Amino acid sequence: MLFRQIECFLAVTRLGNVSRAAEEMFLTQPTLTARLKGLEEEVGDQLFVRTSRGMRLTEAGKEFLPHAERMVGSFAEGKRRVAELREASGGQLVLGASPGVGTYALPGLLERFTAAHPRVSVTVRTGHSEAILEMTLREEVQLGLTRAMRHPEIESLDLYEDELVLVVDPGHRFTQRGSADLDEIGRERIIFFDHDSSYYQQTQSMFRDASIQGLRTMEVDNIEAAKRMVEHRLGVAFLPRTAVVRSVASGNLVLVTVEDGPEMRRSIAALKRRDVPASGPVAAFLEIASTLGETREREQLSPALAAEFENLQLIDLFT
């Protein structure tokens, strides 16, 4: 009610006439007068005096006026910001992403998101999957983009599947045949990346299950370093397919089929607290991210990336 009283105060101040102010606000004159009286009682002083030329502000009214204007202006700005948030035309999007997702999948998503919602401010934090889960639980991020994880307070929304693929340098002996079995691969130096990654565990398990021991290894802490080691003929590596597509397209790396190896895939998901509704920028981002799983919608990817898929004959990369 106080806000409506202040609106009446500003209308009378601007028009200098109670009847015209009442007409503008679709009120009866007695109702508007009652609101002014209520405001004066709340403020504790008289705000207007009636003159032959209409309503005039008292000294108290003049003192109160800028505060009333700021209050109404602040309310209007708040409504505008809420509308922007609802329509994803403003506000903020805070994302958490695991290293592989943040480096290879997220830039393309954000390119499309920011083109559609240029006024939304975006913050990205990175960490391993468990850290991203904790950030999401503590609401330090609105969405966590990482491997699918289970938690009673978390909703996991599948985005796409990524897989580990074997890559070698173009001059490697596997290149001509285009394939190799695990025993052959086990005699190569294996370049591992990021000891804390689930991909590291998958690769180790694959060799262990095949009873291949005594591996010659080189360990680095990130995918890009592993790619560079392979390019420099220091070994071979199992790397996420999304991370090597451009390197293969440019001829710096070559994909090799593992003849007797298991498929090593993991689902990449958006983690969200169950008790926090997806709205505004979050809902808009999820709508764009969901298209990664639509394997027949390649036209929604960037033209350059779509061309790389065709050149590499990679079928359904994001499936």
MOWOCOR-V723346 format. One record per residue. N is the residue number from 0. OMEGA is omega in degrees with one decimal (NA if undefined). Layout:
# MOWOCOR-V723346
N | OMEGA
N | OMEGA
This chain:
# MOWOCOR-V723346
0 | -178.9
1 | -179.6
2 | 178.3
3 | 176.7
4 | 179.6
5 | 175.8
6 | 178.1
7 | 177.8
8 | -179.1
9 | 179.1
10 | 179.1
11 | 178.2
12 | -177.1
13 | -174.8
14 | -179.8
15 | -174.9
16 | -176.8
17 | -176.2
18 | 179.6
19 | 177.8
20 | 179.0
21 | 178.8
22 | -179.6
23 | -176.9
24 | 178.8
25 | 177.7
26 | 169.8
27 | -179.4
28 | 177.9
29 | 179.5
30 | 179.9
31 | 178.9
32 | 179.3
33 | 179.0
34 | 177.7
35 | -180.0
36 | 178.4
37 | 178.9
38 | 179.0
39 | 177.4
40 | 179.7
41 | -179.8
42 | 179.6
43 | 179.6
44 | 177.3
45 | -175.2
46 | -178.3
47 | 164.8
48 | 179.7
49 | 179.0
50 | 178.1
51 | 179.6
52 | 178.5
53 | -176.3
54 | -179.8
55 | 179.7
56 | 170.3
57 | 175.6
58 | 177.3
59 | 179.4
60 | 178.2
61 | 179.1
62 | -177.4
63 | -171.9
64 | -177.1
65 | 178.2
66 | 177.8
67 | 179.1
68 | 179.1
69 | -179.2
70 | -179.9
71 | 177.8
72 | 179.1
73 | 177.9
74 | 179.1
75 | 177.9
76 | 177.1
77 | 177.1
78 | -179.9
79 | -179.7
80 | 177.7
81 | 178.1
82 | 177.7
83 | 179.5
84 | -179.3
85 | -176.7
86 | -177.5
87 | 175.6
88 | 178.6
89 | -180.0
90 | -174.4
91 | 175.5
92 | -179.1
93 | -176.1
94 | 168.1
95 | -177.3
96 | 172.3
97 | -173.1
98 | -178.1
99 | 179.4
100 | -177.6
101 | -177.2
102 | -168.7
103 | -178.3
104 | -172.6
105 | -178.9
106 | 178.7
107 | 177.4
108 | -178.5
109 | 175.7
110 | -179.6
111 | -179.2
112 | -177.6
113 | 175.7
114 | -179.7
115 | -175.9
116 | -171.5
117 | -176.6
118 | 178.1
119 | 175.4
120 | -175.7
121 | 174.0
122 | 179.5
123 | 173.8
124 | -176.6
125 | 178.6
126 | 176.6
127 | -169.7
128 | -178.3
129 | 178.2
130 | 178.7
131 | 176.6
132 | 179.8
133 | 176.8
134 | -179.2
135 | 179.5
136 | -178.8
137 | -178.7
138 | 172.2
139 | 172.9
140 | 178.8
141 | 176.9
142 | 173.2
143 | -177.9
144 | -174.4
145 | 177.5
146 | -179.2
147 | -178.7
148 | -179.6
149 | 175.1
150 | -176.2
151 | -178.5
152 | -173.4
153 | 170.9
154 | -178.1
155 | -176.6
156 | -176.4
157 | 178.5
158 | 179.0
159 | 174.5
160 | 174.5
161 | -178.8
162 | 173.3
163 | 177.8
164 | 179.5
165 | 176.9
166 | 178.7
167 | 175.6
168 | -175.3
169 | -178.7
170 | -176.0
171 | -178.1
172 | 178.2
173 | -170.6
174 | -175.1
175 | 179.5
176 | 178.5
177 | -179.9
178 | 177.9
179 | 175.7
180 | -173.9
181 | 178.4
182 | 178.6
183 | -178.9
184 | -178.9
185 | 177.9
186 | 176.1
187 | 169.5
188 | -178.6
189 | 178.9
190 | 178.4
191 | 176.8
192 | 170.5
193 | -177.1
194 | -177.7
195 | -178.1
196 | 175.4
197 | 177.2
198 | 177.6
199 | -179.7
200 | 179.0
201 | -178.6
202 | 178.2
203 | -179.7
204 | -179.4
205 | 180.0
206 | 179.8
207 | 179.4
208 | 178.3
209 | 179.2
210 | 176.9
211 | -175.5
212 | 176.3
213 | -179.4
214 | 168.0
215 | -172.6
216 | 168.8
217 | -177.2
218 | 174.3
219 | -172.1
220 | 178.0
221 | -175.0
222 | -177.7
223 | 177.7
224 | 178.5
225 | 178.6
226 | -179.1
227 | 178.2
228 | 178.6
229 | 179.6
230 | -179.5
231 | 172.5
232 | 178.6
233 | 179.4
234 | 176.8
235 | -175.9
236 | 169.2
237 | -175.3
238 | 177.3
239 | -177.9
240 | -179.4
241 | -176.9
242 | -172.5
243 | -173.1
244 | -179.3
245 | 179.5
246 | 177.2
247 | 179.9
248 | -178.2
249 | 179.1
250 | -180.0
251 | 178.6
252 | 178.5
253 | 175.3
254 | 178.2
255 | 179.2
256 | 175.9
257 | -169.4
258 | -174.4
259 | -178.3
260 | 177.1
261 | 172.0
262 | 179.1
263 | -177.5
264 | 169.5
265 | 178.5
266 | 174.0
267 | -172.2
268 | 170.6
269 | 179.3
270 | -178.3
271 | 174.9
272 | -179.1
273 | -174.4
274 | 178.5
275 | -178.1
276 | 176.2
277 | -179.8
278 | 176.4
279 | -177.5
280 | 179.9
281 | 179.6
282 | -179.6
283 | 178.9
284 | 179.9
285 | 178.8
286 | 178.2
287 | -177.7
288 | -177.6
289 | -178.1
290 | 176.8
291 | -178.8
292 | -179.3
293 | -170.3
294 | 179.9
295 | -176.9
296 | -175.1
297 | 179.0
298 | 178.3
299 | 173.8
300 | 178.8
301 | -179.7
302 | -178.9
303 | -178.8
304 | 177.9
305 | 178.3
306 | 178.2
307 | 178.5
308 | -177.9
309 | -179.6
310 | -177.4
311 | -174.3
312 | 177.7
313 | -175.6
314 | 175.1
315 | 179.6
316 | -179.0
317 | 177.7
318 | NA
